[in-house]
């Protein structure tokens, strides 16, 4: 089940047949203008160390690994536009497209997608909210990402309401025991923690997204056996969410590091791994 392709995603997209993908989710670089970094540390008891722990004991930090990539584009929309045009072409007539960005670019991306898909195809701006990391003392801390959902045909798209995971009521005492036990339908604001540094889900990839967020998208917006495409695949979360829920997947990334992470993460599903253009069928 599934394919992983290393190559320039625009070249790969141009090689795919029209209408082949039932669901497309992408999490491209956010154009933050800085390097995205992830450093893995461990602490060792050392009386001369740089950290103080419980009971005043001293520890030394050791770097296990450090990964980074540059996240800066002179013209972000010029980079995205041809890839989004191809995404529209290869999306099935009843398919959905999800673009995961942040507050810096979401407004510009929405205008571009309105032009490509048509404004009627816009269905939701989903806010993924989390509560982790540092807090600015000079402005309101930014603790959310934006996910734009477009349906290729606004009159015909997959939305499996019964597959939606339900969430707790904030005031369960006001709705009665039966409703409280069942939970309520999520809104367009999704509260979900990031992938914590100590989580078993963690791959070490700098921009890894939580499995729970991708599973909600895939279970509601596709059917078992459908093809899910992610052409900024990174750590492979989309592939794991798809495979665990009986969907096929196609993951594309140019980074050798990303391909290695995905190949190890998804090994139990035995995906086909190749490089473009040798992967073309």
C-alpha positions as CSV (number, residue, x, y, z in Angstrom):
1,X,0.0,0.0,0.0
2,X,1.3,3.4,-0.9
3,X,4.1,5.1,-2.8
4,X,6.9,7.4,-1.6
5,X,8.7,9.5,-4.4
6,X,11.8,11.6,-4.0
7,X,11.8,14.4,-6.5
8,X,10.7,17.9,-7.4
9,X,7.0,17.9,-6.6
10,X,6.1,20.0,-9.6
11,X,7.8,17.5,-12.0
12,X,6.0,14.6,-10.3
13,X,2.6,16.4,-10.3
14,X,2.9,17.1,-14.1
15,X,3.5,13.3,-14.6
16,X,0.3,12.3,-12.8
17,X,-3.0,11.7,-14.7
18,X,-5.9,14.1,-14.3
19,X,-8.4,13.2,-11.6
20,X,-6.3,10.6,-9.9
21,X,-6.3,11.9,-6.3
22,X,-9.4,11.7,-4.2
23,X,-8.0,13.9,-1.4
24,X,-5.0,16.2,-1.4
25,X,-3.5,17.7,1.8
26,X,-0.3,19.7,1.7
27,X,1.7,21.4,4.4
28,X,4.3,23.5,2.4
29,X,7.0,25.6,4.0
30,X,5.4,28.6,5.7
31,X,7.8,31.3,4.4
32,X,8.8,32.4,7.9
33,X,12.0,34.0,6.6
34,X,14.2,31.9,8.9
35,X,15.6,28.4,9.3
36,X,13.4,25.8,10.8
37,X,15.4,23.8,13.3
38,X,14.9,20.8,15.6
39,X,17.6,19.8,18.1
40,X,17.4,16.5,20.1
41,X,19.1,16.6,23.5
42,X,19.7,14.3,26.4
43,X,20.8,15.2,29.9
44,X,23.5,13.4,31.9
45,X,24.3,13.8,35.6
46,X,27.3,16.1,35.9
47,X,28.0,18.3,38.9
48,X,29.6,20.9,36.5
49,X,26.7,20.7,34.1
50,X,24.7,23.6,32.5
51,X,21.3,22.6,34.0
52,X,19.9,22.3,37.5
53,X,17.2,19.6,38.1
54,X,15.1,18.4,41.0
55,X,16.8,18.7,44.4
56,X,19.5,21.0,43.1
57,X,21.3,18.2,41.1
58,X,23.3,19.3,38.2
59,X,23.0,17.9,34.6
60,X,24.9,18.4,31.3
61,X,23.1,18.7,28.0
62,X,24.3,16.6,25.1
63,X,23.1,17.2,21.5
64,X,22.0,13.9,19.9
65,X,21.0,15.4,16.5
66,X,20.2,18.7,14.8
67,X,18.1,19.1,11.7
68,X,17.2,22.3,9.8
69,X,16.0,23.8,6.5
70,X,15.7,27.2,5.1
71,X,12.1,28.6,5.0
72,X,12.3,31.7,2.9
73,X,11.0,32.6,-0.6
74,X,11.4,35.8,-2.6
75,X,8.0,35.2,-4.1
76,X,6.0,32.6,-2.1
77,X,2.9,32.7,-4.3
78,X,5.0,32.3,-7.5
79,X,6.5,29.2,-5.9
80,X,3.1,27.8,-4.9
81,X,0.9,28.7,-7.9
82,X,2.0,26.2,-10.5
83,X,1.9,23.4,-7.9
84,X,-1.7,24.4,-6.9
85,X,-2.7,24.5,-10.6
86,X,-1.5,20.9,-11.0
87,X,-3.2,19.9,-7.7
88,X,-6.5,21.1,-9.2
89,X,-5.9,19.2,-12.4
90,X,-5.2,15.9,-10.7
91,X,-7.9,16.2,-8.0
92,X,-10.9,14.0,-8.6
93,X,-14.2,15.7,-9.5
94,X,-15.6,15.0,-6.1
95,X,-12.3,15.5,-4.3
96,X,-11.2,18.0,-1.6
97,X,-8.0,20.0,-1.3
98,X,-6.5,21.1,2.0
99,X,-3.7,23.7,2.3
100,X,-2.0,24.1,5.7
101,X,-0.3,27.4,6.2
102,X,0.0,30.0,9.0
103,X,-1.0,33.6,9.6
104,X,1.8,35.1,7.5
105,X,0.6,33.8,4.1
106,X,-3.0,32.5,4.6
107,X,-4.7,35.6,3.2
108,X,-2.6,35.6,0.0
109,X,-3.0,31.9,-0.4
110,X,-6.8,32.2,-0.1
111,X,-7.0,34.8,-2.8
112,X,-4.9,32.6,-5.1
113,X,-7.0,29.5,-4.4
114,X,-10.2,31.5,-4.9
115,X,-8.9,32.3,-8.4
116,X,-7.9,28.7,-9.2
117,X,-10.8,26.8,-7.7
118,X,-13.5,29.5,-7.8
119,X,-14.9,31.2,-4.6
120,X,-17.8,28.8,-4.4
121,X,-15.4,25.9,-3.9
122,X,-14.2,27.4,-0.6
123,X,-15.7,25.4,2.3
124,X,-13.9,26.3,5.5
125,X,-10.9,27.9,7.1
126,X,-10.0,25.6,9.9
127,X,-8.0,26.9,12.8
128,X,-5.7,24.4,14.4
129,X,-5.1,25.8,17.9
130,X,-2.5,24.5,20.3
131,X,-1.0,25.8,23.6
132,X,2.7,25.0,23.6
133,X,6.0,26.9,23.4
134,X,7.2,30.3,24.3
135,X,5.0,33.4,24.8
136,X,5.8,36.9,23.6
137,X,5.7,39.8,26.0
138,X,5.2,42.3,23.2
139,X,2.2,40.9,21.3
140,X,-0.5,38.2,21.6
141,X,1.4,34.9,21.1
142,X,0.6,33.1,17.9
143,X,-0.6,29.6,18.8
144,X,-2.5,28.5,15.7
145,X,-2.2,27.4,12.1
146,X,-4.7,27.8,9.3
147,X,-6.0,25.0,7.1
148,X,-8.0,26.1,4.0
149,X,-10.5,23.5,2.6
150,X,-11.6,23.7,-1.0
151,X,-14.0,21.2,-2.8
152,X,-13.4,20.9,-6.5
153,X,-17.1,20.7,-7.0
154,X,-19.0,22.6,-4.2
155,X,-22.1,20.5,-5.0
156,X,-20.4,17.1,-4.8
157,X,-17.7,16.2,-2.3
158,X,-17.0,13.6,0.4
159,X,-18.0,14.6,4.0
160,X,-18.5,11.5,6.2
161,X,-20.1,13.1,9.2
162,X,-20.4,9.9,11.1
163,X,-16.6,9.3,10.9
164,X,-16.0,12.5,12.8
165,X,-14.3,12.1,16.2
166,X,-16.4,13.9,18.8
167,X,-15.0,16.2,21.5
168,X,-16.0,16.9,25.1
169,X,-18.5,19.5,26.1
170,X,-16.9,22.4,27.9
171,X,-19.8,22.5,30.4
172,X,-21.0,18.8,30.4
173,X,-23.3,19.5,33.4
174,X,-25.5,21.7,31.2
175,X,-26.3,19.1,28.5
176,X,-27.1,16.0,30.5
177,X,-25.2,12.7,31.0
178,X,-26.2,11.1,27.6
179,X,-25.0,14.1,25.5
180,X,-21.9,14.5,27.7
181,X,-20.9,10.9,27.2
182,X,-21.4,11.1,23.4
183,X,-19.5,14.4,23.0
184,X,-20.2,17.1,20.5
185,X,-19.3,17.8,16.9
186,X,-16.0,19.7,16.4
187,X,-16.3,23.2,14.9
188,X,-13.8,24.9,12.5
189,X,-11.5,25.5,15.5
190,X,-9.5,22.3,16.3
191,X,-7.8,22.2,19.7
192,X,-5.0,19.6,19.4
193,X,-1.6,19.5,21.0
194,X,1.5,19.6,18.8
195,X,3.7,16.5,18.6
196,X,5.5,16.8,21.9
197,X,9.3,16.3,22.1
198,X,8.9,13.2,24.2
199,X,6.0,11.7,22.2
200,X,6.2,8.2,20.8
201,X,4.9,9.8,17.6
202,X,7.9,12.0,17.2
203,X,10.1,11.3,14.2
204,X,12.6,14.1,14.7
205,X,11.5,16.0,11.6
206,X,11.4,19.8,12.2
207,X,7.8,20.5,11.0
208,X,6.0,17.3,11.9
209,X,2.2,17.7,12.3
210,X,0.1,15.6,14.7
211,X,-1.4,12.3,13.5
212,X,-4.7,13.3,15.1
213,X,-5.2,16.3,12.9
214,X,-4.5,14.4,9.7
215,X,-6.7,11.5,10.7
216,X,-9.7,13.9,11.2
217,X,-9.1,15.2,7.7
218,X,-8.7,11.8,6.1
219,X,-11.5,10.0,7.8
220,X,-14.1,12.7,7.1
221,X,-13.0,13.7,3.6
222,X,-12.2,10.4,1.9
223,X,-13.4,6.8,1.7
224,X,-11.6,3.5,2.3
225,X,-9.5,2.7,-0.8
226,X,-9.2,6.3,-1.9
227,X,-5.9,7.8,-3.0
228,X,-4.6,10.5,-0.6
229,X,-1.8,12.7,-2.0
230,X,0.7,14.9,-0.1
231,X,3.4,16.5,-2.2
232,X,5.1,18.3,0.6
233,X,5.2,15.1,2.6
234,X,7.9,15.8,5.1
235,X,7.7,13.4,8.0
236,X,5.0,11.2,6.4
237,X,2.1,11.9,8.8
238,X,-0.4,12.0,5.9
239,X,0.8,8.6,4.8
240,X,0.5,7.0,8.2
241,X,-3.0,8.5,8.8
242,X,-4.1,7.3,5.3
243,X,-2.7,3.8,5.7
244,X,-4.1,3.3,9.2
245,X,-7.5,4.1,7.9
246,X,-7.5,1.9,4.8
247,X,-6.6,4.6,2.3
248,X,-3.9,4.4,-0.4
249,X,-1.3,7.2,-0.3
250,X,1.2,9.0,-2.6
251,X,3.9,11.0,-0.8
252,X,6.3,13.3,-2.6
253,X,9.3,15.2,-1.2
254,X,12.6,16.4,-2.6
255,X,14.5,16.0,0.6
256,X,16.6,12.9,1.1
257,X,16.2,13.3,4.8
258,X,12.4,13.4,4.5
259,X,12.4,10.3,2.4
260,X,14.5,8.5,5.0
261,X,12.2,9.5,7.8
262,X,9.1,8.4,5.8
263,X,10.6,5.2,4.7
264,X,11.4,4.2,8.3
265,X,8.1,5.4,9.7
266,X,5.9,3.7,7.1
267,X,8.0,0.5,6.7
268,X,5.2,-1.7,8.2
269,X,2.9,-0.7,5.3
270,X,5.6,-1.7,2.8
271,X,5.3,1.3,0.4
272,X,7.0,1.5,-2.9
273,X,9.9,3.9,-2.6
274,X,11.5,5.4,-5.7
275,X,13.0,8.6,-7.2
276,X,11.6,10.7,-10.0
277,X,11.7,10.3,-13.0
278,X,12.4,6.5,-12.6
279,X,9.2,6.2,-10.6
280,X,7.0,7.3,-13.5
281,X,4.4,4.7,-14.7
